[in-house]
Amino acid sequence: MFRRIFTRRVLVVGTAVPVAGYAYYWWNQPPKPIMDNNRPPPLWTPPSRKEMLEGLRRAGRDGEELDLFIIGGGATGAGVAVDAASRGLKVGLVERDDFSSGTSSKSTKLVHGGVRYLQKAVMELDYEQYKLVREALRERRVFLSTAPYLSSMLPIMLPLNHWWQLPYYYAGTKMYDFLAGGENMASSYIMFKDPALEAFPMLKPDNLVGAIVYYDGQHNDARMNMSLIMTAVHYGALAANHTEVVRLNKTPNPNGGEPQVTGARVRDNMTGEEWDVKAKGVINATGPFSDGVRELDEAGVKPIVAPSGGVHITLPNYYSPRTMGLLDPNTSDGRVIFFLPWQGNTIAGTTDSPVPVEHEPKPKEEEIEWILDEIRRYLSPDIQVRRGDVLSAWAGIRPLVRDPGAKNTESLVRNHMINVAPSGLLTIAGGKWTTYREMSEETVDAAVKAFNLTPRSGCKTQAVRLVGAHGWTDTMFIKLIQRYGLETEVAQHLSNTYGDRAWTVCSLAEPTGLHWPLHGHRISELYPYIDAEVLYAVRNEYATTAVDVIARRTRLSFLNAQAALDALPTVIGLMGDELGWSYKRRRQEWVNARNFLDSMGLSEEASRTPPALIGSPSWMQRLSDLVTARRIGAKPGGKYSRATFSTEELDRLKKVYNGREDKVKPLEKGDLQKVLEAMGFKDIQPAVLDTLVPELSIRKEKTLEWEEFLDACANLKELSFREGAPSEIASASELVKQRKNIPVEKSGGGV
């Protein structure tokens, strides 16, 4: 009897567990994609910027108005425009600068739930953090399916230095998988030391016991933003960049009370022309600048944005494998650093610190050095992590927000927040790239309710594929090669950047006149961007300035600031010919772009003077002639080859090396002073030596061989090189300026 009861209970329990598991899996399955037949033709040419502006002018005339007027063209604003326009609402959107010019182009490029948020949710019993992770994991799969050519899965490694970390991190990543449910990409797994080093050979083998690998997504953020804008335009939205809101217009409330926002005064920043736009509802989706728009509504309003700054750096591709990222959860101060392959290079970041809201924030040198110091901690000593290897550096502002309706106004909202002011201004702030779609859906739902709108349908953005996704396949690049005779790297880049729009881009490519490739003049020798992309950006993607192209239509300034500067004459020439720019305008574009590249970490020594070709009639000559004018980054008279030593210098350095009693110790201040003196520098101040120590990190606890010593001395000579004979070094600040002039051949083009 007892056996039968026990058997039945085991049978019931044994059956219930898999049934419950299956029910959870079924419940969390992503929606089945619907074949979206509302797709543009392969060679679709969208309305021009001029037509967009004319449509916005019509929306300010008597009897005509928009349903929704969106301020802000980043991820949130563009997402709201797609959601509202796909529901059949009449939508207008303006962006003060360029689409994705702010935070949305300066992210970590991840589509993720947030492993670190999950850790905080568990350790701090923070339910808001848990909700953020759950929401992001649910949206992650939808994100990857709407524009598959711009996003993909990426395995990310968590290196383990102690065995006790194994169950802790493994449990965390498995919980991450479980929360994703049916939207999970692939299961996390354990790697022991040898397989971990094989997958990520750049890791330091000392104390490494293994690794945990989990999966998240990665994307091209600015290009994703552009695809959202073009999808909204395809659904009928009016979208204009470089168009600023200078005033919110209000009308008396028929029910009494606060006057209601019913539109805005806008200005075309390219011409200075101003006009009014009428709308039933106005949405503030300006991210870190949300409080500025709220000030236009109500002077002295309490701020809701708590801006947090994050710095990222770009390094050469040899710093990481091409298909494996790394997460360092044990930095020196408790922050988390991602180390990820992206667009053929490696990006590392981010820092997290309070910052003021700025239009183009610049990365601080101490934050760049902090990231480099953390990288040195876990990379193999065979890799000298040098400041000169930084190809680009940028600072972004994450708009954490405080809910003005909460009792505790000091608490930060880590996900997003929707607020409707008494005037009717609707503000959406906070959140992150991964959750842009759900944020947009909730925002439009709130707007429909607040402004009494009547959309033709409900939200369908879970199934709407973005422009470029309909005809794209993993192997589409092969067709491009066979049809246009492109280099393989160029064809893959075009396919993974434009999707099925790549056919339009290729149709604009001029013949090279070579046996191979047949089409595709590169605008930078180092990267697969071609001339046709510049024309496509102007004709099909509303690129209006050179910065629009080098920063967001292409990602050249994020990958390599010096390469972006070198490509500027070509970009300005193509855009100038297409848009009819005067010589004065071309010169101004150079100045503006050069100033922008300052915020991307470009060294002060890089040329600020436009090449003569920009201001002369010879600008109209063929593109191939422009290549000769691209070496504009070199300082006249500067030395760009690897530093070498004379026979006398080698003899003096050999004496310094032989005079070191402890061959295991790295180079220290005393050694540096002797080395500098051996190379002819005199009167070196202690502060100068402090600036050089981080650049000369040598492997610790191992014998410093003569070749390594000489290599460190060569680094030092390059850092402090001056044309002619070495002279006295007067101050630390003077040498710091010299340090930025890193030879291109030595650093890989670093800034």
C-alpha positions in Angstrom: 0.0 0.0 0.0 2.7 2.4 1.0 4.7 1.5 -2.1 1.7 2.3 -4.4 1.1 5.7 -2.7 4.8 6.5 -2.9 5.0 5.4 -6.5 2.0 7.5 -7.4 3.4 10.6 -5.7 6.7 10.2 -7.4 4.9 9.7 -10.7 2.8 12.9 -10.1 5.8 14.9 -9.1 8.0 13.5 -11.9 5.3 14.4 -14.4 4.6 17.8 -13.0 8.1 19.1 -13.2 8.6 18.6 -16.9 5.1 19.8 -17.6 5.8 23.0 -15.6 9.1 23.4 -17.4 7.4 23.1 -20.8 4.6 25.5 -19.7 7.2 28.1 -18.7 9.1 27.5 -22.0 5.8 27.8 -24.1 4.7 30.9 -22.2 8.0 32.7 -22.9 8.2 31.8 -26.6 8.7 34.9 -28.7 5.9 35.8 -31.1 6.1 34.0 -34.4 7.3 36.5 -37.0 4.6 37.8 -39.4 5.6 38.2 -43.0 5.5 42.0 -43.3 4.5 42.7 -46.8 4.7 46.4 -46.2 8.2 46.6 -47.5 10.0 49.1 -49.8 11.1 48.0 -53.2 14.8 47.1 -53.5 15.8 50.4 -55.0 13.4 52.6 -52.9 14.4 56.3 -52.8 12.9 57.9 -49.7 11.5 61.5 -49.7 14.3 64.1 -49.5 15.1 66.2 -46.5 13.6 69.2 -48.4 10.3 67.2 -48.7 10.4 66.3 -45.0 10.8 70.0 -44.0 8.0 71.0 -46.4 5.7 68.4 -44.8 6.5 69.8 -41.4 5.6 73.3 -42.7 2.3 72.1 -43.9 1.6 70.7 -40.4 1.7 74.2 -39.1 -0.9 75.7 -41.4 -4.6 76.2 -40.7 -6.6 73.0 -40.6 -3.5 70.7 -40.7 -1.8 69.1 -37.7 0.1 66.0 -36.7 -1.1 63.4 -34.4 2.3 63.2 -32.6 5.3 65.5 -32.8 8.4 63.8 -31.4 11.4 65.8 -30.2 14.6 63.7 -30.4 16.0 61.4 -33.1 17.9 58.9 -31.0 16.9 55.3 -30.3 13.8 56.2 -28.2 12.5 58.9 -30.5 13.1 56.9 -33.6 11.4 53.8 -32.0 8.4 55.9 -31.0 8.1 57.2 -34.6 8.2 53.6 -36.0 5.5 52.4 -33.5 3.2 55.4 -34.0 3.5 55.5 -37.8 3.0 51.7 -38.1 -0.3 52.2 -36.2 -1.4 54.6 -38.8 -0.8 57.9 -36.9 0.4 61.0 -38.5 3.9 61.5 -37.1 6.6 64.2 -37.2 10.1 64.0 -35.7 12.9 66.5 -35.4 16.4 66.2 -34.1 18.6 69.2 -33.2 21.8 67.7 -34.5 21.8 64.4 -36.5 19.9 61.2 -35.9 21.8 59.2 -33.2 24.3 62.0 -32.6 24.1 61.7 -28.8 23.9 58.7 -26.5 22.5 56.3 -29.1 25.7 56.2 -31.1 28.0 56.0 -28.1 26.8 52.8 -26.4 28.7 49.6 -25.6 27.1 48.1 -28.7 25.5 45.3 -26.7 21.9 44.0 -26.9 21.8 42.5 -23.5 19.7 41.8 -20.4 22.5 43.0 -18.1 24.4 40.3 -16.2 25.6 42.9 -13.8 22.1 44.1 -13.2 21.0 40.6 -12.4 23.9 40.3 -9.9 22.7 43.5 -8.2 19.1 42.3 -8.2 20.1 39.2 -6.3 22.7 40.6 -4.0 20.7 43.7 -3.1 17.2 42.2 -3.4 16.4 45.0 -5.9 13.1 44.1 -7.6 13.5 47.1 -10.1 16.8 45.7 -11.3 15.1 42.2 -11.7 12.3 43.8 -13.8 14.9 45.6 -15.9 16.7 42.3 -16.6 13.6 40.4 -17.4 12.2 43.1 -19.7 15.6 43.4 -21.5 15.9 39.6 -22.0 12.4 39.5 -23.4 13.2 42.3 -25.9 16.6 41.0 -26.8 15.3 38.3 -29.1 12.8 40.7 -30.8 15.7 43.2 -31.3 17.8 40.6 -33.1 15.0 39.5 -35.4 13.9 43.0 -36.5 17.2 43.8 -38.2 19.3 40.7 -38.3 21.9 42.2 -40.7 22.8 44.7 -38.0 22.8 42.5 -34.9 24.0 39.0 -34.0 24.8 36.8 -31.0 28.1 37.2 -29.3 29.6 34.7 -26.8 31.1 36.6 -23.8 33.7 35.0 -21.5 33.9 35.6 -17.7 37.5 34.5 -16.7 37.8 32.7 -13.4 40.9 33.1 -11.2 39.6 31.0 -8.2 37.7 27.7 -8.1 35.1 29.1 -5.7 34.0 31.5 -8.4 32.9 28.6 -10.7 29.6 27.7 -8.9 28.8 31.4 -8.2 29.2 32.6 -11.8 27.7 29.5 -13.3 24.6 29.8 -11.2 24.3 33.4 -12.2 24.6 32.7 -15.9 22.2 29.8 -15.7 19.7 32.1 -14.0 20.2 34.5 -16.8 19.4 31.8 -19.3 16.3 30.7 -17.3 14.9 34.3 -17.1 15.3 34.6 -20.9 13.0 31.5 -21.3 12.0 30.9 -24.9 14.0 34.0 -26.0 17.3 32.6 -24.8 20.0 32.5 -27.5 22.2 29.7 -26.4 23.0 28.1 -23.1 26.0 29.2 -21.0 28.7 26.7 -20.4 32.0 26.1 -18.6 35.4 26.1 -20.1 38.5 24.9 -18.3 41.9 26.6 -18.6 43.3 25.2 -21.8 40.1 25.6 -23.9 39.7 29.1 -22.5 43.2 30.1 -23.6 42.5 28.5 -27.0 39.3 30.6 -27.4 40.9 33.8 -26.0 44.7 33.5 -26.4 45.2 37.1 -25.2 44.3 36.2 -21.7 46.9 36.1 -18.9 47.4 32.4 -18.1 48.7 33.1 -14.5 46.1 32.1 -11.9 43.5 31.3 -14.6 41.5 28.2 -13.7 38.8 28.4 -16.4 35.9 30.5 -17.6 32.2 30.8 -18.0 30.8 31.6 -21.4 27.3 33.1 -21.8 25.6 34.7 -24.8 24.3 38.2 -25.5 23.7 40.2 -28.6 25.7 42.9 -30.3 24.7 45.5 -32.9 25.8 48.6 -34.8 24.0 51.2 -32.8 24.0 54.3 -35.1 23.1 52.2 -38.1 20.3 50.6 -36.2 19.1 54.1 -35.4 19.2 55.0 -39.0 17.2 51.9 -40.0 14.5 52.9 -37.5 14.3 56.4 -39.0 14.0 55.0 -42.5 11.4 52.5 -41.4 9.3 55.3 -39.8 9.7 57.3 -43.0 8.5 54.3 -45.1 5.4 54.2 -42.9 4.7 57.9 -43.6 6.5 59.7 -40.8 8.1 63.1 -41.4 11.7 63.1 -40.0 14.2 66.0 -40.2 17.6 66.2 -38.7 19.5 69.4 -37.9 16.1 70.9 -37.0 15.7 72.3 -33.5 12.7 73.1 -31.2 13.2 76.6 -30.0 9.8 77.0 -28.3 6.8 74.9 -27.2 3.5 76.5 -28.3 0.5 76.3 -26.0 -3.2 77.0 -26.3 -5.8 77.6 -23.5 -7.3 74.5 -22.0 -11.0 74.4 -22.9 -11.7 72.6 -19.6 -9.8 75.3 -17.6 -6.4 74.8 -15.9 -3.0 74.6 -17.4 -2.6 75.7 -21.0 -1.9 72.7 -23.2 1.1 72.1 -25.5 -0.2 71.9 -29.0 3.0 72.2 -31.1 6.3 73.8 -31.3 8.4 76.5 -33.0 11.2 74.8 -35.0 14.3 76.1 -36.7 16.2 74.5 -39.6 19.8 74.8 -38.3 21.2 74.6 -41.8 19.4 77.7 -43.0 18.1 79.5 -39.9 14.5 79.4 -41.1 11.8 79.1 -38.4 8.1 78.0 -38.5 5.4 76.5 -36.3 4.3 72.9 -36.2 0.9 71.9 -34.8 0.2 68.5 -33.2 -2.3 66.9 -30.9 0.5 65.7 -28.7 4.2 66.4 -28.2 6.6 63.8 -27.0 9.9 64.7 -25.4 12.4 61.9 -26.2 15.7 63.7 -25.9 17.5 61.5 -23.5 20.1 63.4 -21.4 18.6 66.7 -22.7 15.1 65.9 -21.5 15.2 68.6 -18.8 16.1 71.2 -21.4 12.9 70.6 -23.2 10.9 70.4 -19.9 12.3 73.9 -19.2 10.7 75.1 -22.3 7.4 73.9 -20.9 7.9 75.1 -17.4 10.7 77.3 -16.3 12.4 76.1 -13.1 11.0 72.6 -13.3 12.7 70.1 -11.0 15.3 68.1 -13.0 14.6 64.4 -13.6 17.8 63.4 -15.4 20.8 62.2 -13.4 23.4 61.9 -16.2 26.0 59.2 -15.9 29.1 59.4 -18.1 30.7 56.4 -19.8 34.0 56.3 -21.7 34.9 53.7 -24.3 38.1 53.2 -26.2 38.8 51.4 -29.5 41.9 49.3 -29.8 43.4 47.3 -32.7 41.9 43.9 -33.6 44.8 41.9 -32.2 43.6 42.7 -28.6 40.7 40.2 -28.8 39.4 37.3 -30.8 37.1 38.1 -33.7 34.2 36.1 -32.3 34.5 36.2 -28.5 34.0 39.0 -26.0 35.1 39.3 -22.4 33.5 40.7 -19.2 35.7 41.7 -16.3 33.5 41.8 -13.2 36.4 42.3 -10.8 37.9 45.7 -11.6 40.0 47.5 -9.1 37.1 49.7 -8.0 34.1 47.3 -8.5 33.0 48.6 -11.8 32.4 46.3 -14.8 34.4 46.4 -18.0 33.4 44.9 -21.3 36.1 43.9 -23.8 34.4 43.2 -27.2 35.3 42.7 -30.9 33.3 45.2 -33.0 33.5 46.1 -36.7 37.0 44.6 -37.0 38.5 46.3 -34.0 38.2 45.9 -30.2 36.2 48.2 -28.0 36.7 48.4 -24.2 34.6 50.2 -21.6 32.7 51.6 -19.9 33.4 53.9 -17.0 30.5 55.1 -14.9 30.6 58.5 -13.2 28.4 61.6 -12.7 28.9 64.2 -15.5 27.3 67.4 -16.7 25.1 67.3 -19.7 27.1 68.3 -22.7 26.4 68.2 -26.4 29.7 66.6 -27.4 31.4 65.3 -24.2 35.1 64.5 -24.4 36.7 61.5 -22.8 38.9 62.3 -19.9 42.5 61.1 -20.0 42.3 59.6 -16.5 39.3 57.5 -17.6 41.2 56.2 -20.7 44.2 55.3 -18.5 41.9 53.6 -16.0 40.5 51.3 -18.8 44.0 50.6 -20.0 45.2 49.8 -16.5 42.3 47.3 -16.0 43.1 45.7 -19.4 46.7 45.2 -18.3 45.5 43.2 -15.4 44.0 40.3 -17.4 45.8 40.3 -20.7 48.9 38.3 -21.4 52.2 40.1 -20.6 53.2 39.4 -24.2 50.8 42.2 -25.1 52.1 45.7 -24.1 48.9 47.7 -23.5 49.9 51.1 -24.6 48.2 54.5 -24.7 49.4 54.7 -28.3 47.2 51.8 -29.3 44.0 53.7 -28.6 42.6 54.3 -32.1 39.6 56.3 -30.8 37.9 57.2 -27.6 34.5 58.6 -26.9 32.3 59.6 -24.0 28.5 59.0 -23.9 25.9 60.1 -21.4 23.4 57.6 -20.0 20.2 59.4 -18.9 19.4 57.8 -15.6 16.2 59.5 -14.3 14.4 60.4 -11.1 10.6 59.9 -11.1 9.1 63.3 -10.3 5.9 61.6 -9.1 7.7 59.3 -6.6 7.7 60.2 -2.8 11.5 59.6 -2.7 12.8 61.9 -5.4 16.4 60.9 -4.7 15.9 57.4 -5.9 17.0 56.7 -9.5 14.9 54.8 -12.0 17.2 52.3 -13.6 14.7 51.4 -16.4 12.6 53.9 -18.2 10.0 56.4 -17.0 7.0 58.1 -18.7 5.8 61.3 -17.4 2.9 63.5 -18.6 3.1 67.1 -17.4 0.0 69.2 -16.5 0.5 70.9 -19.9 0.3 67.6 -21.7 4.0 67.4 -22.6 4.8 63.7 -22.5 8.4 62.8 -21.6 10.0 59.4 -22.0 13.4 59.1 -20.4 15.8 56.4 -19.2 16.0 52.9 -20.4 18.6 51.5 -22.7 19.1 50.4 -26.4 17.9 46.8 -25.8 14.5 47.9 -24.5 13.8 50.7 -27.0 10.9 48.8 -28.6 9.0 48.2 -25.4 9.7 51.7 -24.3 8.2 53.0 -27.6 5.2 50.8 -27.3 4.4 52.0 -23.8 5.0 55.6 -24.8 2.6 55.5 -27.8 0.0 53.7 -25.6 0.3 56.5 -23.1 0.1 59.1 -25.9 -3.0 57.5 -27.4 -4.7 57.8 -24.0 -3.4 61.2 -23.0 -4.2 62.9 -26.4 -7.3 60.9 -27.4 -5.8 59.6 -30.6 -7.5 57.0 -32.8 -4.8 54.7 -34.4 -5.9 52.3 -37.2 -4.3 49.4 -35.3 -2.6 48.4 -32.2 1.2 48.0 -31.7 2.8 45.5 -34.2 6.5 46.4 -33.9 7.3 42.9 -32.5 6.8 41.7 -36.1 7.8 44.7 -38.1 11.1 44.1 -39.8 13.2 47.2 -40.4 14.2 48.6 -43.8 17.0 46.4 -45.2 15.9 43.2 -43.4 13.4 41.8 -45.9 15.7 40.6 -48.6 18.8 40.0 -46.6 20.5 36.6 -46.0 23.8 35.6 -44.5 25.2 34.8 -47.9 23.9 37.9 -49.7 27.4 39.3 -49.8 28.4 36.6 -52.3 25.8 37.9 -54.8 27.3 41.4 -54.4 30.8 40.1 -55.2 29.6 38.2 -58.2 27.4 41.1 -59.5 29.7 44.1 -58.8 33.2 42.6 -58.4 33.7 43.9 -54.9 36.4 42.9 -52.5 35.1 40.2 -50.1 35.7 42.5 -47.0 33.8 45.3 -48.7 30.9 43.1 -49.8 30.5 41.7 -46.3 30.6 45.1 -44.8 27.9 46.4 -47.2 25.7 43.4 -46.6 26.0 43.7 -42.8 25.5 47.5 -42.8 22.7 48.1 -45.2 20.9 44.7 -45.6 19.1 44.5 -48.9 19.7 48.3 -49.4 23.3 47.3 -50.3 22.1 46.8 -53.9 21.3 50.5 -54.0 24.7 51.4 -52.5 26.5 49.2 -55.1 24.5 50.8 -57.9 26.2 54.1 -57.0 29.8 52.7 -57.0 32.1 53.9 -59.7 34.3 51.5 -61.6 37.9 51.3 -60.3 39.5 50.7 -63.7 41.4 47.7 -62.2 41.3 44.1 -62.9 40.1 43.6 -59.3 38.1 44.9 -57.6 35.9 46.2 -60.4 33.9 48.6 -58.1 34.4 50.3 -54.8 37.0 53.1 -54.1 37.8 52.9 -50.4 37.6 56.3 -48.6 40.1 54.8 -46.1 42.8 52.3 -46.9 42.3 50.6 -43.5 38.6 50.1 -43.6 36.0 48.7 -46.1 34.0 52.0 -46.5 33.7 53.0 -50.1 32.8 56.2 -52.0 29.3 55.0 -52.9 28.3 55.0 -49.2 28.9 58.7 -49.1 26.6 59.3 -52.0 24.0 56.9 -50.6 24.1 58.7 -47.2 23.4 62.0 -48.9 20.7 60.8 -51.3 18.9 58.2 -49.2 19.8 58.8 -45.5 19.6 62.6 -45.0 23.4 63.1 -44.4 23.9 66.8 -44.4 27.4 67.3 -43.0 30.7 65.5 -43.2 30.4 64.6 -39.5 27.1 62.8 -40.3 29.0 60.5 -42.6 32.2 59.8 -40.7 30.5 59.3 -37.4 27.1 57.8 -38.0 26.4 56.7 -41.7 29.8 55.1 -41.5 31.5 54.4 -38.2 34.9 55.5 -39.2 35.5 58.1 -36.4 34.5 55.5 -33.8 36.9 52.9 -35.3 39.9 55.2 -35.9 39.9 58.9 -35.4 43.1 59.5 -37.5 41.7 57.4 -40.4 38.5 59.5 -40.2 40.6 62.7 -40.5 42.6 61.2 -43.4 39.3 60.4 -45.2 37.8 63.9 -44.8 39.0 65.4 -48.1 37.4 62.5 -50.0 34.1 62.7 -48.0 33.9 66.5 -48.3 34.7 66.3 -52.0 32.0 63.8 -52.7 29.4 65.6 -50.6 30.4 69.0 -51.9 30.0 67.9 -55.5 26.6 66.2 -54.7 25.2 69.1 -52.7 26.8 72.0 -54.6 28.9 73.3 -51.7 31.0 76.4 -52.1 34.7 76.4 -51.3 33.9 78.4 -48.2 31.4 75.7 -47.1 33.9 72.9 -47.8 36.5 74.6 -45.6 33.9 75.1 -42.8 33.0 71.4 -43.0 36.7 70.6 -42.5 36.8 72.8 -39.4 33.6 71.4 -37.9 34.7 67.8 -38.5 38.2 68.4 -37.1 36.6 69.9 -34.0 34.2 66.9 -33.7 37.2 64.5 -33.9 38.6 66.2 -30.8 35.7 64.5 -28.9 36.7 61.2 -30.4 40.2 61.4 -28.9 42.1 62.8 -31.9 45.5 64.1 -30.8 46.1 67.9 -30.7 49.0 67.5 -33.1 46.8 66.3 -36.0 46.5 69.0 -38.6 43.8 71.7 -38.2 44.5 73.3 -41.5 42.4 72.1 -44.5 44.5 70.8 -47.3 44.9 73.3 -50.1 42.8 71.0 -52.4 39.7 71.8 -50.4 39.7 75.5 -51.3 40.8 75.4 -54.9 39.1 74.6 -58.2 41.2 71.5 -58.5 38.8 69.9 -56.0 36.6 68.9 -58.9 39.1 66.5 -60.3 38.6 62.8 -60.1 38.4 60.9 -56.8 41.6 59.0 -57.5 43.5 62.2 -57.5 42.2 63.0 -54.0 44.1 60.1 -52.5 47.4 61.9 -52.7 46.0 64.6 -50.4 45.0 62.3 -47.6 48.2 62.3 -45.6 47.2 65.4 -43.7 47.4 64.0 -40.2 51.2 64.1 -40.2 52.8 67.0 -38.5 55.2 68.7 -40.9 58.8 67.7 -40.1 57.6 65.0 -37.7 59.1 61.6 -37.5 56.7 58.7 -38.2 59.0 55.7 -38.4 60.0 53.5 -35.6 62.7 55.1 -33.5 66.2 53.8 -34.1 69.4 54.3 -32.2 72.8 55.4 -33.3 75.9 53.3 -32.5 76.8 55.7 -29.7 73.3 55.6 -28.2 73.3 51.8 -28.3 76.6 51.7 -26.4 75.3 54.1 -23.7 72.1 52.1 -23.4 74.1 48.9 -23.1 76.0 50.4 -20.1 72.7 51.4 -18.5 71.3 47.9 -18.9 74.4 46.2 -17.6 74.5 48.5 -14.7 71.1 47.3 -13.4 71.8 44.9 -10.5 68.2 43.5 -10.4 67.3 42.3 -13.9 63.9 41.1 -12.8 62.5 44.5 -11.7 60.7 46.6 -14.3 62.0 49.9 -15.4 61.6 52.5 -12.6 62.1 56.2 -12.4 65.8 55.9 -11.8 66.3 53.7 -14.8 64.1 56.1 -16.9 66.3 59.0 -16.0 69.5 57.2 -17.0 67.9 56.1 -20.3 66.8 59.6 -21.2 70.2 60.9 -20.3 71.8 58.2 -22.5 69.7 59.4 -25.4 70.8 63.0 -24.9 68.0 64.5 -22.8 69.0 66.7 -19.9 67.5 68.4 -16.9 64.6 66.0 -16.6 62.1 66.9 -13.9 60.5 64.2 -11.7 57.0 65.1 -12.8 58.1 64.2 -16.4 59.1 60.8 -15.3 55.7 60.3 -13.6 54.0 60.8 -17.0 56.2 58.2 -18.7 55.9 55.3 -16.2 52.5 54.0 -17.4 53.8 53.8 -21.0 56.7 51.5 -20.1 55.0 48.6 -18.3 57.2 45.6 -18.6 56.3 42.1 -17.6 56.8 41.6 -13.8 58.6 38.9 -12.0 60.5 37.8 -15.1 64.0 38.6 -16.3 64.1 41.8 -18.4 66.0 40.7 -21.4 68.2 43.1 -23.5 65.7 43.1 -26.4 62.8 44.0 -24.1 64.9 46.7 -22.5 65.8 48.1 -25.9 62.1 47.9 -27.0 61.1 50.0 -23.9 63.8 52.5 -24.7 62.6 52.7 -28.3 59.1 53.4 -27.0 60.5 56.1 -24.8 62.4 57.7 -27.6 59.3 57.8 -29.8 57.3 59.3 -27.0 59.7 62.1 -26.4 61.1 62.6 -29.9 61.7 66.1 -31.3 63.0 67.0 -34.7 66.7 67.5 -34.6 68.9 66.9 -31.6 67.3 66.2 -28.2 66.9 69.3 -26.2 66.2 70.1 -22.5 62.7 69.0 -21.3 61.3 72.0 -19.4 58.1 70.7 -18.0 55.8 67.7 -17.6 53.1 69.3 -19.6 55.4 69.9 -22.5 56.4 66.2 -22.6 52.7 65.1 -22.3 52.0 67.0 -25.5 54.9 65.1 -27.2 53.6 61.8 -25.9 50.5 62.1 -28.0 52.5 62.1 -31.2 52.7 58.3 -31.4 54.1 56.9 -34.7 51.4 55.4 -36.8 53.5 52.4 -37.8 54.2 51.6 -34.1 50.7 52.1 -32.7 48.4 50.9 -35.4 47.1 54.4 -36.0 46.4 55.2 -32.3 45.5 58.6 -31.0 
